[in-house]
Each structure stands twice: as C-alpha cells, then as structure tokens.
Amino acid sequence: MAHRLGAATLPHTPAANAMRDISDMTALQNKRIFYVEDDARNRGVVQILLQHAGAIVEFDRWGFAEIAIPKIKAFRPDIILLDLMLPANVTGYEVFDALQRSQGLQNIPVVAVSASDPEIEIPKAKAKGLRGFIAKPINIQRFSQQLTEVLDGKTLWDIG
C-alpha cells in the first residue's frame, strides 16, 4: 500500500518512509526547479521530494545543449540542478557552460548533484562558478533546506 502526499504517491521504501518523517516541507513552495539527470531512480526521488516541498519540477535526461537550453528557457527556473555524469560523454560542466552563454540564464543559481568524488569536483565546480555541490546519495532530510539556502544567495558545498 502507498501513502499519498500532495500530488505524489509514496511507496513503502526506505527513502519514502524516511520522507514521511520530515516535518515542514513547504520551503520550496512554487519554486521552479530544473534538474538535468539521466538516472530515472534519481529523478523519481528528487521529484517526490521537491513536489512534496511545494516545488514545480521539470527534467532533462540527456543534457544536450541544443535540447536542454530551450527547455530550461521555456521553463524559467529559479534554480538548476545538474548531474555531472550524463549520457554520450556529456558532462554537467558542459551544460553549465552552455547556460552561461545563453541570454537570460547566466544569473540562475546552478548546483551540481553528483556521485563523483567531492574532493575532485567541488574545486572544479567553484572554479566554474556553480553555486553548490550536493553529494549523492542526497540526504533526503536536508535536501529541500539545502536548495532553499542556495536560493537565499548562499553557496553550498556538501560532501555527503
């Protein structure tokens, strides 16, 4: 049996059970969050968490600039989340570079969400100008608050 929270139905899994224990999850109410992520399980977990927190979520699974950038522009996100390892040898850094070259997208905060080694990727992310790094697996009890901090103008360098 599944529990219904808002528009999301939560199955009986460890992640869903832990999420039921999270108290105030409206910190991202009406925030528009775009996530470039190729793994369907990761997209699903993030979608449930963010929608439960009140966010409006859109995804791109490939990261090809010619497809992702128009989708992102049309969606008008408040924040962009990027996986760093995408299909077809595309990296989140390449997507970030394309965002920086795109009119109207340069000032949107971008956070890497990655299973890559934080000790290697955080210095790269800082040098590129990303506003944060969140190590996978994400901490579902802190994830919404972490994004709220970035939306409030802070940087975030989470090593897991």
C-alpha positions as CSV (number, residue, x, y, z in Angstrom):
1,M,0.0,0.0,0.0
2,A,1.2,3.5,-0.8
3,H,0.7,6.8,1.0
4,R,-0.5,9.9,-0.8
5,L,1.2,13.2,-0.1
6,G,0.1,16.1,-2.3
7,A,0.4,15.0,-5.9
8,A,3.0,12.3,-5.2
9,T,2.2,8.8,-4.1
10,L,4.9,7.3,-1.8
11,P,5.6,3.6,-1.9
12,H,6.9,1.7,1.1
13,T,10.6,2.1,0.5
14,P,13.3,3.3,3.0
15,A,13.5,6.6,1.2
16,A,9.7,7.1,1.2
17,N,9.4,6.0,4.8
18,A,12.1,8.5,5.9
19,M,10.3,11.2,3.9
20,R,7.1,10.7,5.8
21,D,9.0,11.7,8.9
22,I,10.1,15.0,7.6
23,S,8.1,17.8,9.2
24,D,7.9,21.2,7.4
25,M,8.4,20.6,3.7
26,T,7.0,23.7,2.2
27,A,10.2,25.7,2.0
28,L,10.2,25.5,-1.8
29,Q,6.6,26.4,-2.4
30,N,6.1,27.4,-6.0
31,K,9.9,27.5,-6.7
32,R,10.7,26.3,-10.3
33,I,13.4,23.7,-10.2
34,F,15.0,22.2,-13.4
35,Y,17.1,19.0,-13.0
36,V,19.4,17.6,-15.6
37,E,19.7,13.9,-14.6
38,D,19.9,10.7,-16.7
39,D,19.0,8.2,-14.0
40,A,15.3,7.6,-13.7
41,R,15.5,6.5,-10.0
42,N,17.4,9.7,-9.1
43,R,14.8,11.8,-11.0
44,G,12.0,10.0,-9.2
45,V,13.4,10.5,-5.7
46,V,14.1,14.2,-6.4
47,Q,10.7,14.7,-8.0
48,I,8.9,13.3,-5.0
49,L,11.0,15.3,-2.5
50,L,10.7,18.6,-4.4
51,Q,7.0,18.3,-5.2
52,H,6.2,17.4,-1.6
53,A,8.1,20.6,-0.7
54,G,5.8,22.6,-3.0
55,A,8.2,23.0,-5.9
56,I,7.4,22.8,-9.6
57,V,9.9,20.4,-11.2
58,E,11.0,19.8,-14.8
59,F,13.7,17.4,-16.1
60,D,16.0,16.8,-19.0
61,R,17.8,13.4,-19.1
62,W,20.4,14.0,-21.8
63,G,22.0,17.4,-21.2
64,F,22.5,18.1,-24.9
65,A,22.6,21.9,-25.0
66,E,20.5,22.2,-28.2
67,I,17.7,20.4,-26.4
68,A,18.2,21.3,-22.7
69,I,18.7,25.0,-23.1
70,P,15.4,25.7,-24.9
71,K,13.6,23.6,-22.3
72,I,15.2,25.5,-19.5
73,K,14.5,28.9,-21.1
74,A,10.8,27.9,-21.6
75,F,10.5,26.6,-18.0
76,R,12.1,29.7,-16.4
77,P,13.6,28.0,-13.3
78,D,14.6,29.6,-10.1
79,I,17.4,27.1,-9.7
80,I,19.0,24.4,-11.9
81,L,20.4,21.1,-10.6
82,L,23.0,19.3,-12.7
83,D,24.2,15.7,-12.6
84,L,27.9,15.8,-13.7
85,M,28.0,12.5,-15.5
86,L,25.4,12.4,-18.3
87,P,25.0,10.0,-21.3
88,A,27.0,10.3,-24.5
89,N,30.0,11.7,-22.7
90,V,28.2,14.9,-21.9
91,T,29.2,16.5,-18.5
92,G,27.3,18.8,-16.3
93,Y,30.1,21.3,-16.7
94,E,29.4,21.4,-20.5
95,V,25.7,22.1,-19.7
96,F,26.8,24.8,-17.3
97,D,29.0,26.4,-19.9
98,A,26.0,26.4,-22.3
99,L,23.8,28.0,-19.7
100,Q,26.4,30.8,-19.2
101,R,26.4,31.5,-22.9
102,S,22.6,31.7,-23.0
103,Q,20.8,35.0,-22.7
104,G,18.8,35.2,-19.5
105,L,20.2,32.1,-17.9
106,Q,23.5,33.3,-16.5
107,N,22.1,34.5,-13.2
108,I,20.2,31.4,-12.3
109,P,21.9,29.5,-9.5
110,V,23.3,26.1,-10.5
111,V,24.1,23.3,-8.2
112,A,25.8,20.0,-9.1
113,V,24.2,16.9,-7.7
114,S,26.7,14.1,-8.2
115,A,28.1,10.8,-7.1
116,S,31.5,12.0,-8.4
117,D,34.3,12.4,-5.8
118,P,33.5,15.7,-4.0
119,E,37.2,16.3,-3.3
120,I,37.8,16.5,-7.0
121,E,34.5,18.0,-8.2
122,I,34.0,20.8,-5.6
123,P,37.1,22.7,-6.6
124,K,36.1,22.4,-10.3
125,A,32.5,23.5,-9.5
126,K,33.8,26.5,-7.6
127,A,36.2,27.5,-10.4
128,K,33.4,27.2,-13.0
129,G,31.1,29.4,-10.9
130,L,28.5,26.9,-9.7
131,R,26.7,27.9,-6.5
132,G,27.0,24.5,-4.9
133,F,27.6,20.8,-4.9
134,I,25.5,18.1,-3.2
135,A,26.9,14.6,-3.0
136,K,24.8,11.6,-3.9
137,P,23.2,9.9,-2.3
138,I,21.4,13.0,-1.3
139,N,20.3,13.5,2.3
140,I,16.5,13.5,1.9
141,Q,16.0,15.1,5.2
142,R,18.2,18.1,4.3
143,F,17.8,18.4,0.5
144,S,15.0,20.9,0.4
145,Q,16.7,23.1,3.0
146,Q,20.0,22.9,1.1
147,L,18.2,24.2,-2.1
148,T,16.5,26.9,0.0
149,E,19.9,28.1,1.2
150,V,21.2,28.4,-2.3
151,L,18.0,30.3,-3.4
152,D,18.6,32.6,-0.5
153,G,22.0,33.5,-2.0
154,K,24.3,31.2,-0.1
155,T,26.8,28.7,-1.6
156,L,26.6,25.1,-0.6
157,W,29.4,22.5,-0.7
158,D,28.0,19.2,0.7
159,I,30.4,16.3,0.7
160,G,27.8,13.8,1.9
